[in-house]
Amino acid sequence: MIHSCPVLMEKIVVMPIDSDYAVESDEAALIEEAQANPLAFDTLYRRYLARVYRYLRTRSEGDEDAADLTQQVFLQVFHALPGYQQRGLPFAAWLFQIARHVAIDSYRRQRAT
């Protein structure tokens, strides 16, 4: 007699892993292009998506929460990008500052309920 054991199926989120964490020399050009043409934001989005997701995944309760927070971060970045000014710091520093604030705001909302 063969006993079958139910298998729990979990939703698996696969995110691309960036192989290069170094700031690329073309970043300034990409930022300027995205500021001038919103359709060019896609390149910045793809470059930082996995890193922002991983950062937020360590600060959230699950994959879906991290994905929602990641979406919020990139929406805020998209809307704030026209006013972004390069001040000698990497673009990633500005981006992760926004991610940090999104994570803190999420924590505060969850704590209140």
Buried (B, 14 or more C-beta within 10 A) or exposed (E): EEEEEEEEEEEEEEBEEEEEEEEEEEBEEBBEBBBEEEEBBEBBBEBBBBBBBBBBBEBBEEBEBBBBBBBBBBEBBBEEBEEBEEEEEEBBEBBBEBBBEBBEEBEEEEEEE
